[in-house]
Every structure is written in C-alpha cells, then in structure tokens.
Amino acid sequence: MKRLKNNTDLKSYSCQNQDCIMYNIMNKRNIKVHMRYGKNKDIRLLKCNECGVMFSERINTYLSEVRIDERLVKDILELLANGKSIRKISRLVGVSKNAVLRLKKKLNII
Ligand SMILES: [Zn+2]
C-alpha cells in the first residue's frame, strides 16, 4: 500500500478565505487536514481552524480542480508535449477524454 503523505508540509499552506484573519498567513498551525479525496485518497481537503473554511491542497496550483493522480498528470503532459491526440492519451493513460481536455484547458495548453 502506498504510504500516505505525512502532514509536515501543512505549514506551507494558508487560509484561502479573504475575510479570515489568517488569510495568506503561513506557518500558523491553523490549517488542518479535514479529509482526503480523489481516486487514491491522496488529495487532502484542508480546513482553517480559525474560520472553518475548507479548500483543496491543490488550490492555486496547476492541479487545482484536477482529480487525476499526479503521476498520471505527468504522463499526460508528456503525451501532450509529444503531440498525441486526446483520444489516444485517454486510451493510453486510462482516464476519460473529458479529464484530459479539462487538464489541457486548465494548463492552457494549445
Ligand atoms: Zn481561515
């Protein structure tokens, strides 16, 4: 079984609620893991203990709102860079065409 990420990196996250007094302030121990989601339960939903707002650890990263495994994302990026079609990538990687399209759009790849 894949070892789940430990939570020592939480200090690099900050509250994403602009009305919160902890907004964008890192390393204050107000961010906790609320739950894990995604196909392999490897994406953490974080919660600010100050205001109660929850957000994905992928917020503000290129993986925000993308529920594809990070390892697969790298494969998809490589295939896109190699000029493979969405249909082919979908088949090779085993994700839906829509997922590939969403990722492509998200990353602004044309
Ligand atoms: Zn907050």
Backbone and ligand atoms as CSV (ligand in chain L), in Angstrom:
chain,resi,resn,atom,element,x,y,z
A,1,MET,N,N,0.832,-1.201,0.000
A,1,MET,CA,C,0.000,0.000,0.000
A,1,MET,C,C,0.871,1.258,0.000
A,2,LYS,N,N,0.435,2.193,-0.780
A,2,LYS,CA,C,1.165,3.447,-0.876
A,2,LYS,C,C,1.076,4.205,0.440
A,3,ARG,N,N,2.207,4.654,0.911
A,3,ARG,CA,C,2.192,5.407,2.171
A,3,ARG,C,C,1.599,6.790,1.919
A,4,LEU,N,N,0.686,7.176,2.764
A,4,LEU,CA,C,0.074,8.485,2.611
A,4,LEU,C,C,1.071,9.554,3.049
A,5,LYS,N,N,0.966,10.667,2.369
A,5,LYS,CA,C,1.816,11.795,2.703
A,5,LYS,C,C,1.658,12.163,4.179
A,6,ASN,N,N,2.725,12.459,4.842
A,6,ASN,CA,C,2.542,12.968,6.201
A,6,ASN,C,C,2.151,14.443,6.110
A,7,ASN,N,N,1.881,15.026,7.216
A,7,ASN,CA,C,1.296,16.364,7.178
A,7,ASN,C,C,2.270,17.465,7.574
A,8,THR,N,N,3.558,17.153,7.502
A,8,THR,CA,C,4.533,18.145,7.944
A,8,THR,C,C,4.618,19.342,7.005
A,9,ASP,N,N,4.049,19.211,5.822
A,9,ASP,CA,C,4.119,20.326,4.877
A,9,ASP,C,C,2.965,21.306,5.043
A,10,LEU,N,N,2.110,21.055,6.008
A,10,LEU,CA,C,0.925,21.903,6.158
A,10,LEU,C,C,1.285,23.360,6.435
A,11,LYS,N,N,2.452,23.582,6.993
A,11,LYS,CA,C,2.812,24.957,7.316
A,11,LYS,C,C,3.030,25.828,6.089
A,12,SER,N,N,3.115,25.165,4.927
A,12,SER,CA,C,3.280,25.957,3.718
A,12,SER,C,C,1.932,26.353,3.102
A,13,TYR,N,N,0.844,25.963,3.765
A,13,TYR,CA,C,-0.481,26.366,3.298
A,13,TYR,C,C,-1.026,27.479,4.185
A,14,SER,N,N,-1.884,28.288,3.596
A,14,SER,CA,C,-2.513,29.343,4.381
A,14,SER,C,C,-3.986,29.384,4.045
A,15,CYS,N,N,-4.761,30.032,4.901
A,15,CYS,CA,C,-6.202,30.120,4.691
A,15,CYS,C,C,-6.496,30.877,3.399
A,16,GLN,N,N,-7.493,30.371,2.652
A,16,GLN,CA,C,-7.817,30.979,1.359
A,16,GLN,C,C,-9.048,31.872,1.430
A,17,ASN,N,N,-9.535,32.086,2.629
A,17,ASN,CA,C,-10.703,32.940,2.827
A,17,ASN,C,C,-10.232,34.373,3.084
A,18,GLN,N,N,-10.553,35.252,2.157
A,18,GLN,CA,C,-10.047,36.629,2.251
A,18,GLN,C,C,-10.558,37.378,3.473
A,19,ASP,N,N,-11.666,36.894,4.057
A,19,ASP,CA,C,-12.219,37.564,5.231
A,19,ASP,C,C,-11.622,37.039,6.537
A,20,CYS,N,N,-10.777,36.023,6.419
A,20,CYS,CA,C,-10.216,35.396,7.617
A,20,CYS,C,C,-8.980,36.169,8.073
A,21,ILE,N,N,-8.801,36.270,9.391
A,21,ILE,CA,C,-7.619,36.991,9.873
A,21,ILE,C,C,-6.325,36.238,9.551
A,22,MET,N,N,-6.468,34.941,9.223
A,22,MET,CA,C,-5.289,34.147,8.884
A,22,MET,C,C,-5.063,34.065,7.378
A,23,TYR,N,N,-5.827,34.824,6.625
A,23,TYR,CA,C,-5.739,34.775,5.166
A,23,TYR,C,C,-4.300,34.992,4.689
A,24,ASN,N,N,-3.827,34.025,3.896
A,24,ASN,CA,C,-2.490,34.098,3.296
A,24,ASN,C,C,-1.337,34.165,4.296
A,25,ILE,N,N,-1.609,33.837,5.548
A,25,ILE,CA,C,-0.526,33.817,6.536
A,25,ILE,C,C,-0.121,32.359,6.755
A,26,MET,N,N,1.107,32.046,6.431
A,26,MET,CA,C,1.541,30.654,6.535
A,26,MET,C,C,2.179,30.369,7.890
A,27,ASN,N,N,2.306,29.057,8.142
A,27,ASN,CA,C,3.065,28.612,9.305
A,27,ASN,C,C,2.458,29.041,10.632
A,28,LYS,N,N,1.127,29.043,10.719
A,28,LYS,CA,C,0.472,29.452,11.966
A,28,LYS,C,C,-0.314,28.308,12.604
A,29,ARG,N,N,-0.138,27.123,12.064
A,29,ARG,CA,C,-0.769,25.935,12.624
A,29,ARG,C,C,-2.301,25.984,12.627
A,30,ASN,N,N,-2.896,26.839,11.835
A,30,ASN,CA,C,-4.362,26.896,11.769
A,30,ASN,C,C,-4.914,25.972,10.692
A,31,ILE,N,N,-4.060,25.460,9.838
A,31,ILE,CA,C,-4.506,24.593,8.754
A,31,ILE,C,C,-4.399,23.123,9.164
A,32,LYS,N,N,-5.523,22.428,9.080
A,32,LYS,CA,C,-5.558,21.004,9.411
A,32,LYS,C,C,-6.123,20.213,8.230
A,33,VAL,N,N,-5.838,18.912,8.215
A,33,VAL,CA,C,-6.414,18.062,7.184
A,33,VAL,C,C,-7.817,17.674,7.609
A,34,HIS,N,N,-8.805,18.004,6.802
A,34,HIS,CA,C,-10.189,17.659,7.127
A,34,HIS,C,C,-10.519,16.259,6.623
A,35,MET,N,N,-10.160,15.991,5.381
A,35,MET,CA,C,-10.367,14.659,4.821
A,35,MET,C,C,-9.492,14.496,3.580
A,36,ARG,N,N,-9.481,13.271,3.083
A,36,ARG,CA,C,-8.743,13.007,1.862
A,36,ARG,C,C,-9.731,12.583,0.782
A,37,TYR,N,N,-9.458,12.957,-0.446
A,37,TYR,CA,C,-10.339,12.555,-1.527
A,37,TYR,C,C,-9.510,12.243,-2.762
A,38,GLY,N,N,-10.212,11.973,-3.852
A,38,GLY,CA,C,-9.529,11.587,-5.084
A,38,GLY,C,C,-9.493,10.083,-5.194
A,39,LYS,N,N,-9.132,9.617,-6.356
A,39,LYS,CA,C,-9.161,8.202,-6.662
A,39,LYS,C,C,-8.393,7.380,-5.624
A,40,ASN,N,N,-7.214,7.861,-5.234
A,40,ASN,CA,C,-6.395,7.110,-4.279
A,40,ASN,C,C,-6.387,7.758,-2.901
A,41,LYS,N,N,-7.376,8.614,-2.669
A,41,LYS,CA,C,-7.457,9.329,-1.396
A,41,LYS,C,C,-6.137,10.045,-1.086
A,42,ASP,N,N,-5.543,10.589,-2.116
A,42,ASP,CA,C,-4.244,11.212,-1.900
A,42,ASP,C,C,-4.283,12.735,-2.029
A,43,ILE,N,N,-5.491,13.267,-2.175
A,43,ILE,CA,C,-5.615,14.717,-2.213
A,43,ILE,C,C,-6.255,15.151,-0.898
A,44,ARG,N,N,-5.647,16.078,-0.226
A,44,ARG,CA,C,-6.169,16.470,1.081
A,44,ARG,C,C,-7.078,17.685,0.984
A,45,LEU,N,N,-8.195,17.579,1.679
A,45,LEU,CA,C,-9.062,18.737,1.830
A,45,LEU,C,C,-8.651,19.381,3.144
A,46,LEU,N,N,-8.188,20.605,3.065
A,46,LEU,CA,C,-7.659,21.287,4.248
A,46,LEU,C,C,-8.707,22.217,4.827
A,47,LYS,N,N,-8.567,22.457,6.108
A,47,LYS,CA,C,-9.531,23.306,6.783
A,47,LYS,C,C,-8.796,24.311,7.655
A,48,CYS,N,N,-9.279,25.538,7.629
A,48,CYS,CA,C,-8.718,26.567,8.501
A,48,CYS,C,C,-9.476,26.522,9.822
A,49,ASN,N,N,-8.755,26.326,10.901
A,49,ASN,CA,C,-9.406,26.232,12.208
A,49,ASN,C,C,-9.906,27.577,12.711
A,50,GLU,N,N,-9.414,28.630,12.108
A,50,GLU,CA,C,-9.816,29.967,12.531
A,50,GLU,C,C,-11.230,30.301,12.026
A,51,CYS,N,N,-11.473,30.092,10.731
A,51,CYS,CA,C,-12.758,30.493,10.149
A,51,CYS,C,C,-13.585,29.292,9.677
A,52,GLY,N,N,-12.988,28.107,9.628
A,52,GLY,CA,C,-13.731,26.914,9.239
A,52,GLY,C,C,-13.829,26.681,7.752
A,53,VAL,N,N,-13.237,27.536,6.950
A,53,VAL,CA,C,-13.286,27.372,5.501
A,53,VAL,C,C,-12.420,26.186,5.071
A,54,MET,N,N,-12.941,25.431,4.109
A,54,MET,CA,C,-12.199,24.289,3.610
A,54,MET,C,C,-11.751,24.537,2.175
A,55,PHE,N,N,-10.610,24.008,1.842
A,55,PHE,CA,C,-10.112,24.163,0.484
A,55,PHE,C,C,-9.177,23.013,0.164
A,56,SER,N,N,-8.988,22.775,-1.110
A,56,SER,CA,C,-8.127,21.677,-1.535
A,56,SER,C,C,-6.667,22.076,-1.425
A,57,GLU,N,N,-5.814,21.113,-1.085
A,57,GLU,CA,C,-4.381,21.405,-1.056
A,57,GLU,C,C,-3.876,21.758,-2.446
A,58,ARG,N,N,-4.683,21.434,-3.459
A,58,ARG,CA,C,-4.259,21.740,-4.817
A,58,ARG,C,C,-4.677,23.134,-5.250
A,59,ILE,N,N,-5.281,23.877,-4.327
A,59,ILE,CA,C,-5.717,25.214,-4.682
A,59,ILE,C,C,-4.498,26.039,-5.094
A,60,ASN,N,N,-4.698,26.874,-6.066
A,60,ASN,CA,C,-3.635,27.757,-6.556
A,60,ASN,C,C,-2.469,27.011,-7.191
A,61,THR,N,N,-2.636,25.737,-7.398
A,61,THR,CA,C,-1.597,25.036,-8.139
A,61,THR,C,C,-2.223,24.602,-9.453
A,62,TYR,N,N,-1.422,24.150,-10.364
A,62,TYR,CA,C,-1.989,23.764,-11.652
A,62,TYR,C,C,-2.854,22.518,-11.514
A,63,LEU,N,N,-2.780,21.876,-10.353
A,63,LEU,CA,C,-3.585,20.680,-10.162
A,63,LEU,C,C,-4.927,20.980,-9.499
A,64,SER,N,N,-5.158,22.225,-9.179
A,64,SER,CA,C,-6.411,22.611,-8.569
A,64,SER,C,C,-7.577,22.162,-9.444
A,65,GLU,N,N,-8.548,21.519,-8.849
A,65,GLU,CA,C,-9.743,21.029,-9.534
A,65,GLU,C,C,-9.471,19.862,-10.479
A,66,VAL,N,N,-8.245,19.434,-10.564
A,66,VAL,CA,C,-7.956,18.270,-11.386
A,66,VAL,C,C,-7.857,17.063,-10.471
A,67,ARG,N,N,-8.671,16.067,-10.723
A,67,ARG,CA,C,-8.699,14.930,-9.819
A,67,ARG,C,C,-7.909,13.741,-10.339
A,68,ILE,N,N,-7.055,14.005,-11.266
A,68,ILE,CA,C,-6.224,12.938,-11.815
A,68,ILE,C,C,-4.999,12.779,-10.930
A,69,ASP,N,N,-4.580,11.566,-10.731
A,69,ASP,CA,C,-3.376,11.256,-9.972
A,69,ASP,C,C,-2.194,12.048,-10.532
A,70,GLU,N,N,-1.382,12.614,-9.642
A,70,GLU,CA,C,-0.261,13.447,-10.082
A,70,GLU,C,C,0.688,12.724,-11.034
A,71,ARG,N,N,0.865,11.446,-10.788
A,71,ARG,CA,C,1.757,10.649,-11.635
A,71,ARG,C,C,1.186,10.575,-13.057
A,72,LEU,N,N,-0.146,10.402,-13.131
A,72,LEU,CA,C,-0.792,10.348,-14.442
A,72,LEU,C,C,-0.747,11.703,-15.127
A,73,VAL,N,N,-0.859,12.764,-14.332
A,73,VAL,CA,C,-0.797,14.103,-14.912
A,73,VAL,C,C,0.518,14.272,-15.661
A,74,LYS,N,N,1.601,13.805,-15.053
A,74,LYS,CA,C,2.908,13.917,-15.703
A,74,LYS,C,C,2.934,13.134,-17.013
A,75,ASP,N,N,2.338,11.922,-16.987
A,75,ASP,CA,C,2.270,11.126,-18.217
A,75,ASP,C,C,1.493,11.876,-19.289
A,76,ILE,N,N,0.357,12.432,-18.884
A,76,ILE,CA,C,-0.499,13.145,-19.839
A,76,ILE,C,C,0.249,14.341,-20.430
A,77,LEU,N,N,0.954,15.068,-19.571
A,77,LEU,CA,C,1.706,16.232,-20.058
A,77,LEU,C,C,2.757,15.824,-21.081
A,78,GLU,N,N,3.409,14.706,-20.794
A,78,GLU,CA,C,4.419,14.231,-21.734
A,78,GLU,C,C,3.801,13.861,-23.077
A,79,LEU,N,N,2.670,13.163,-23.000
A,79,LEU,CA,C,1.999,12.740,-24.229
A,79,LEU,C,C,1.496,13.949,-25.020
A,80,LEU,N,N,0.979,14.935,-24.310
A,80,LEU,CA,C,0.528,16.158,-24.980
A,80,LEU,C,C,1.712,16.844,-25.657
A,81,ALA,N,N,2.820,16.895,-24.918
A,81,ALA,CA,C,4.025,17.538,-25.465
A,81,ALA,C,C,4.516,16.807,-26.699
A,82,ASN,N,N,4.248,15.502,-26.736
A,82,ASN,CA,C,4.667,14.710,-27.894
A,82,ASN,C,C,3.645,14.747,-29.021
A,83,GLY,N,N,2.622,15.562,-28.833
A,83,GLY,CA,C,1.655,15.752,-29.895
A,83,GLY,C,C,0.617,14.652,-30.053
A,84,LYS,N,N,0.444,13.828,-29.029
A,84,LYS,CA,C,-0.566,12.768,-29.095
A,84,LYS,C,C,-1.972,13.364,-28.999
A,85,SER,N,N,-2.914,12.692,-29.619
A,85,SER,CA,C,-4.287,13.201,-29.597
A,85,SER,C,C,-4.946,12.902,-28.250
A,86,ILE,N,N,-5.994,13.674,-27.950
A,86,ILE,CA,C,-6.748,13.486,-26.703
A,86,ILE,C,C,-7.267,12.056,-26.615
A,87,ARG,N,N,-7.795,11.578,-27.735
A,87,ARG,CA,C,-8.342,10.221,-27.773
A,87,ARG,C,C,-7.278,9.182,-27.413
A,88,LYS,N,N,-6.100,9.359,-27.999
A,88,LYS,CA,C,-5.014,8.410,-27.764
A,88,LYS,C,C,-4.528,8.490,-26.310
A,89,ILE,N,N,-4.389,9.683,-25.809
A,89,ILE,CA,C,-3.934,9.871,-24.423
A,89,ILE,C,C,-4.936,9.244,-23.462
A,90,SER,N,N,-6.203,9.497,-23.724
A,90,SER,CA,C,-7.264,8.936,-22.903
A,90,SER,C,C,-7.135,7.421,-22.827
A,91,ARG,N,N,-6.872,6.797,-23.970
A,91,ARG,CA,C,-6.757,5.346,-24.027
A,91,ARG,C,C,-5.477,4.858,-23.339
A,92,LEU,N,N,-4.371,5.535,-23.590
A,92,LEU,CA,C,-3.079,5.116,-23.034
A,92,LEU,C,C,-3.035,5.251,-21.512
A,93,VAL,N,N,-3.552,6.348,-21.021
A,93,VAL,CA,C,-3.429,6.633,-19.592
A,93,VAL,C,C,-4.596,6.040,-18.794
A,94,GLY,N,N,-5.717,5.854,-19.468
A,94,GLY,CA,C,-6.861,5.268,-18.792
A,94,GLY,C,C,-7.705,6.279,-18.046
A,95,VAL,N,N,-7.751,7.498,-18.553
A,95,VAL,CA,C,-8.673,8.491,-17.997
A,95,VAL,C,C,-9.610,8.939,-19.120
A,96,SER,N,N,-10.708,9.575,-18.745
A,96,SER,CA,C,-11.676,9.965,-19.763
A,96,SER,C,C,-11.118,11.088,-20.639
A,97,LYS,N,N,-11.668,11.181,-21.841
A,97,LYS,CA,C,-11.247,12.245,-22.754
A,97,LYS,C,C,-11.526,13.613,-22.127
A,98,ASN,N,N,-12.651,13.688,-21.434
A,98,ASN,CA,C,-13.002,14.953,-20.786
A,98,ASN,C,C,-11.979,15.362,-19.735
A,99,ALA,N,N,-11.482,14.382,-18.999
A,99,ALA,CA,C,-10.480,14.676,-17.972
A,99,ALA,C,C,-9.206,15.234,-18.615
A,100,VAL,N,N,-8.822,14.630,-19.733
A,100,VAL,CA,C,-7.638,15.111,-20.450
A,100,VAL,C,C,-7.883,16.528,-20.969
A,101,LEU,N,N,-9.085,16.740,-21.511
A,101,LEU,CA,C,-9.432,18.061,-22.045
A,101,LEU,C,C,-9.428,19.122,-20.947
A,102,ARG,N,N,-9.998,18.751,-19.796
A,102,ARG,CA,C,-10.038,19.698,-18.673
A,102,ARG,C,C,-8.631,20.084,-18.240
A,103,LEU,N,N,-7.773,19.064,-18.148
A,103,LEU,CA,C,-6.393,19.314,-17.737
A,103,LEU,C,C,-5.690,20.226,-18.747
A,104,LYS,N,N,-5.934,19.912,-20.021
A,104,LYS,CA,C,-5.307,20.681,-21.093
A,104,LYS,C,C,-5.745,22.156,-21.022
A,105,LYS,N,N,-7.033,22.336,-20.789
A,105,LYS,CA,C,-7.582,23.685,-20.713
A,105,LYS,C,C,-7.028,24.415,-19.495
A,106,LYS,N,N,-7.007,23.676,-18.390
A,106,LYS,CA,C,-6.511,24.229,-17.130
A,106,LYS,C,C,-5.074,24.749,-17.282
A,107,LEU,N,N,-4.298,23.996,-17.993
A,107,LEU,CA,C,-2.886,24.334,-18.120
A,107,LEU,C,C,-2.646,25.252,-19.303
A,108,ASN,N,N,-3.746,25.588,-19.986
A,108,ASN,CA,C,-3.607,26.499,-21.113
A,108,ASN,C,C,-2.718,25.953,-22.217
A,109,ILE,N,N,-2.820,24.672,-22.424
A,109,ILE,CA,C,-2.030,24.068,-23.485
A,109,ILE,C,C,-2.846,24.090,-24.770
A,110,ILE,N,N,-2.249,24.579,-25.815
A,110,ILE,CA,C,-2.992,24.586,-27.075
A,110,ILE,C,C,-2.350,23.658,-28.087
L,1,ZN,ZN,ZN,-9.433,30.979,7.805
